[in-house]
Amino acid sequence: MSIGTLVGILAGFGLFLWAIFANTDNPAIFLSLSSLAMVGGGAIAGSYMSYQPLYVNRAFKALITQFQPTTVTFFTLLADVERMIGWAKTVQTQGVVALEQEMGGDTADQFLAVGGKFVLSNYKGDELRELLETANATSFQRNTLQVGVLKKMATLSPAYGMIGTLVGLVIMLGNMGGDPAALGAGMAVAMLTTLYGVIFAQMVFLPAAEKLQQKEEMVRFRNMLLVEGFIMLADQRPGREIQDRLNSYLAPPAWFDVAE
């Protein structure tokens, strides 16, 4: 569970609800199913019109997975450096072929599995770099398509809120000479659709998009570190050299010395 995400959502909606309950004795006036349907339904419909259903469905999944902690942390980066140093020692003493058994336990990590496969296939140098960097770039591109979908939803929500506002104004103007109560209903639809559109955009879709983008940026950075490690591993460079090279990707206070 991502505590920061949970705290942010609770604080944002909590302050919004507090502002409502602190200033009115009738909070129900902020509820309108028609306004909610217009904004939420419009944003969803527009997204399906703009993107393939596969990516829209993944975007909805991302709204839920944003509560999960990121898989890349300071400690996982240190573990990756230490893993590479250990593999370098294996290569130095037993050769590249001996890596297959040690890498067997890391097949759940897709990029580690791909990198290990390329190294065991005897790719080296620029050829190996091109393969790994392409794998990293395409993985990042695939996994950030959902960011575009969420940002599209954030754009569509206020737009449909404005449409709802216009609808409400038309209703209100159409009843100018009739029942005064109808004027209030039309004005409520006009204001609430705009409110809902801003809430969906700024408190739901945009934060989720930024969170997903940040997570994927961290994964890409981690994979860049692994690319350097695999290239040096394929060239059978000593553990000390691999350590110093990978340490350069970390903040100086995090540098460590485990290689002999």
Secondary structure as a PSIPRED ss2 file (coil, helix, strand):
# PSIPRED VFORMAT (PSIPRED V4.0)

   1 M C   1.000  0.000  0.000
   2 S C   1.000  0.000  0.000
   3 I H   0.000  1.000  0.000
   4 G H   0.000  1.000  0.000
   5 T H   0.000  1.000  0.000
   6 L H   0.000  1.000  0.000
   7 V H   0.000  1.000  0.000
   8 G H   0.000  1.000  0.000
   9 I H   0.000  1.000  0.000
  10 L H   0.000  1.000  0.000
  11 A H   0.000  1.000  0.000
  12 G H   0.000  1.000  0.000
  13 F H   0.000  1.000  0.000
  14 G H   0.000  1.000  0.000
  15 L H   0.000  1.000  0.000
  16 F H   0.000  1.000  0.000
  17 L H   0.000  1.000  0.000
  18 W H   0.000  1.000  0.000
  19 A H   0.000  1.000  0.000
  20 I H   0.000  1.000  0.000
  21 F H   0.000  1.000  0.000
  22 A H   0.000  1.000  0.000
  23 N H   0.000  1.000  0.000
  24 T C   1.000  0.000  0.000
  25 D C   1.000  0.000  0.000
  26 N C   1.000  0.000  0.000
  27 P H   0.000  1.000  0.000
  28 A H   0.000  1.000  0.000
  29 I H   0.000  1.000  0.000
  30 F H   0.000  1.000  0.000
  31 L C   1.000  0.000  0.000
  32 S C   1.000  0.000  0.000
  33 L H   0.000  1.000  0.000
  34 S H   0.000  1.000  0.000
  35 S H   0.000  1.000  0.000
  36 L H   0.000  1.000  0.000
  37 A H   0.000  1.000  0.000
  38 M H   0.000  1.000  0.000
  39 V H   0.000  1.000  0.000
  40 G H   0.000  1.000  0.000
  41 G H   0.000  1.000  0.000
  42 G H   0.000  1.000  0.000
  43 A H   0.000  1.000  0.000
  44 I H   0.000  1.000  0.000
  45 A H   0.000  1.000  0.000
  46 G H   0.000  1.000  0.000
  47 S H   0.000  1.000  0.000
  48 Y H   0.000  1.000  0.000
  49 M H   0.000  1.000  0.000
  50 S H   0.000  1.000  0.000
  51 Y C   1.000  0.000  0.000
  52 Q C   1.000  0.000  0.000
  53 P H   0.000  1.000  0.000
  54 L H   0.000  1.000  0.000
  55 Y H   0.000  1.000  0.000
  56 V H   0.000  1.000  0.000
  57 N H   0.000  1.000  0.000
  58 R H   0.000  1.000  0.000
  59 A H   0.000  1.000  0.000
  60 F H   0.000  1.000  0.000
  61 K H   0.000  1.000  0.000
  62 A H   0.000  1.000  0.000
  63 L H   0.000  1.000  0.000
  64 I H   0.000  1.000  0.000
  65 T H   0.000  1.000  0.000
  66 Q C   1.000  0.000  0.000
  67 F C   1.000  0.000  0.000
  68 Q C   1.000  0.000  0.000
  69 P C   1.000  0.000  0.000
  70 T C   1.000  0.000  0.000
  71 T C   1.000  0.000  0.000
  72 V C   1.000  0.000  0.000
  73 T C   1.000  0.000  0.000
  74 F H   0.000  1.000  0.000
  75 F H   0.000  1.000  0.000
  76 T H   0.000  1.000  0.000
  77 L H   0.000  1.000  0.000
  78 L H   0.000  1.000  0.000
  79 A H   0.000  1.000  0.000
  80 D H   0.000  1.000  0.000
  81 V H   0.000  1.000  0.000
  82 E H   0.000  1.000  0.000
  83 R H   0.000  1.000  0.000
  84 M H   0.000  1.000  0.000
  85 I H   0.000  1.000  0.000
  86 G H   0.000  1.000  0.000
  87 W H   0.000  1.000  0.000
  88 A H   0.000  1.000  0.000
  89 K H   0.000  1.000  0.000
  90 T H   0.000  1.000  0.000
  91 V H   0.000  1.000  0.000
  92 Q H   0.000  1.000  0.000
  93 T H   0.000  1.000  0.000
  94 Q H   0.000  1.000  0.000
  95 G C   1.000  0.000  0.000
  96 V H   0.000  1.000  0.000
  97 V H   0.000  1.000  0.000
  98 A H   0.000  1.000  0.000
  99 L H   0.000  1.000  0.000
 100 E H   0.000  1.000  0.000
 101 Q H   0.000  1.000  0.000
 102 E H   0.000  1.000  0.000
 103 M H   0.000  1.000  0.000
 104 G H   0.000  1.000  0.000
 105 G H   0.000  1.000  0.000
 106 D H   0.000  1.000  0.000
 107 T C   1.000  0.000  0.000
 108 A C   1.000  0.000  0.000
 109 D C   1.000  0.000  0.000
 110 Q H   0.000  1.000  0.000
 111 F H   0.000  1.000  0.000
 112 L H   0.000  1.000  0.000
 113 A H   0.000  1.000  0.000
 114 V H   0.000  1.000  0.000
 115 G H   0.000  1.000  0.000
 116 G H   0.000  1.000  0.000
 117 K H   0.000  1.000  0.000
 118 F H   0.000  1.000  0.000
 119 V H   0.000  1.000  0.000
 120 L H   0.000  1.000  0.000
 121 S C   1.000  0.000  0.000
 122 N C   1.000  0.000  0.000
 123 Y C   1.000  0.000  0.000
 124 K C   1.000  0.000  0.000
 125 G H   0.000  1.000  0.000
 126 D H   0.000  1.000  0.000
 127 E H   0.000  1.000  0.000
 128 L H   0.000  1.000  0.000
 129 R H   0.000  1.000  0.000
 130 E H   0.000  1.000  0.000
 131 L H   0.000  1.000  0.000
 132 L H   0.000  1.000  0.000
 133 E H   0.000  1.000  0.000
 134 T H   0.000  1.000  0.000
 135 A H   0.000  1.000  0.000
 136 N H   0.000  1.000  0.000
 137 A H   0.000  1.000  0.000
 138 T H   0.000  1.000  0.000
 139 S H   0.000  1.000  0.000
 140 F H   0.000  1.000  0.000
 141 Q H   0.000  1.000  0.000
 142 R H   0.000  1.000  0.000
 143 N H   0.000  1.000  0.000
 144 T C   1.000  0.000  0.000
 145 L H   0.000  1.000  0.000
 146 Q H   0.000  1.000  0.000
 147 V H   0.000  1.000  0.000
 148 G H   0.000  1.000  0.000
 149 V H   0.000  1.000  0.000
 150 L H   0.000  1.000  0.000
 151 K H   0.000  1.000  0.000
 152 K H   0.000  1.000  0.000
 153 M H   0.000  1.000  0.000
 154 A H   0.000  1.000  0.000
 155 T H   0.000  1.000  0.000
 156 L H   0.000  1.000  0.000
 157 S H   0.000  1.000  0.000
 158 P H   0.000  1.000  0.000
 159 A H   0.000  1.000  0.000
 160 Y H   0.000  1.000  0.000
 161 G H   0.000  1.000  0.000
 162 M H   0.000  1.000  0.000
 163 I H   0.000  1.000  0.000
 164 G H   0.000  1.000  0.000
 165 T H   0.000  1.000  0.000
 166 L H   0.000  1.000  0.000
 167 V H   0.000  1.000  0.000
 168 G H   0.000  1.000  0.000
 169 L H   0.000  1.000  0.000
 170 V H   0.000  1.000  0.000
 171 I H   0.000  1.000  0.000
 172 M H   0.000  1.000  0.000
 173 L H   0.000  1.000  0.000
 174 G H   0.000  1.000  0.000
 175 N C   1.000  0.000  0.000
 176 M C   1.000  0.000  0.000
 177 G C   1.000  0.000  0.000
 178 G C   1.000  0.000  0.000
 179 D C   1.000  0.000  0.000
 180 P H   0.000  1.000  0.000
 181 A H   0.000  1.000  0.000
 182 A H   0.000  1.000  0.000
 183 L H   0.000  1.000  0.000
 184 G H   0.000  1.000  0.000
 185 A H   0.000  1.000  0.000
 186 G H   0.000  1.000  0.000
 187 M H   0.000  1.000  0.000
 188 A H   0.000  1.000  0.000
 189 V H   0.000  1.000  0.000
 190 A H   0.000  1.000  0.000
 191 M H   0.000  1.000  0.000
 192 L H   0.000  1.000  0.000
 193 T H   0.000  1.000  0.000
 194 T H   0.000  1.000  0.000
 195 L H   0.000  1.000  0.000
 196 Y H   0.000  1.000  0.000
 197 G H   0.000  1.000  0.000
 198 V H   0.000  1.000  0.000
 199 I H   0.000  1.000  0.000
 200 F H   0.000  1.000  0.000
 201 A H   0.000  1.000  0.000
 202 Q H   0.000  1.000  0.000
 203 M H   0.000  1.000  0.000
 204 V H   0.000  1.000  0.000
 205 F H   0.000  1.000  0.000
 206 L H   0.000  1.000  0.000
 207 P H   0.000  1.000  0.000
 208 A H   0.000  1.000  0.000
 209 A H   0.000  1.000  0.000
 210 E H   0.000  1.000  0.000
 211 K H   0.000  1.000  0.000
 212 L H   0.000  1.000  0.000
 213 Q H   0.000  1.000  0.000
 214 Q H   0.000  1.000  0.000
 215 K H   0.000  1.000  0.000
 216 E H   0.000  1.000  0.000
 217 E H   0.000  1.000  0.000
 218 M H   0.000  1.000  0.000
 219 V H   0.000  1.000  0.000
 220 R H   0.000  1.000  0.000
 221 F H   0.000  1.000  0.000
 222 R H   0.000  1.000  0.000
 223 N H   0.000  1.000  0.000
 224 M H   0.000  1.000  0.000
 225 L H   0.000  1.000  0.000
 226 L H   0.000  1.000  0.000
 227 V H   0.000  1.000  0.000
 228 E H   0.000  1.000  0.000
 229 G H   0.000  1.000  0.000
 230 F H   0.000  1.000  0.000
 231 I H   0.000  1.000  0.000
 232 M H   0.000  1.000  0.000
 233 L H   0.000  1.000  0.000
 234 A H   0.000  1.000  0.000
 235 D C   1.000  0.000  0.000
 236 Q C   1.000  0.000  0.000
 237 R C   1.000  0.000  0.000
 238 P C   1.000  0.000  0.000
 239 G H   0.000  1.000  0.000
 240 R H   0.000  1.000  0.000
 241 E H   0.000  1.000  0.000
 242 I H   0.000  1.000  0.000
 243 Q H   0.000  1.000  0.000
 244 D H   0.000  1.000  0.000
 245 R H   0.000  1.000  0.000
 246 L H   0.000  1.000  0.000
 247 N H   0.000  1.000  0.000
 248 S C   1.000  0.000  0.000
 249 Y C   1.000  0.000  0.000
 250 L C   1.000  0.000  0.000
 251 A C   1.000  0.000  0.000
 252 P H   0.000  1.000  0.000
 253 P H   0.000  1.000  0.000
 254 A H   0.000  1.000  0.000
 255 W C   1.000  0.000  0.000
 256 F C   1.000  0.000  0.000
 257 D C   1.000  0.000  0.000
 258 V C   1.000  0.000  0.000
 259 A C   1.000  0.000  0.000
 260 E C   1.000  0.000  0.000
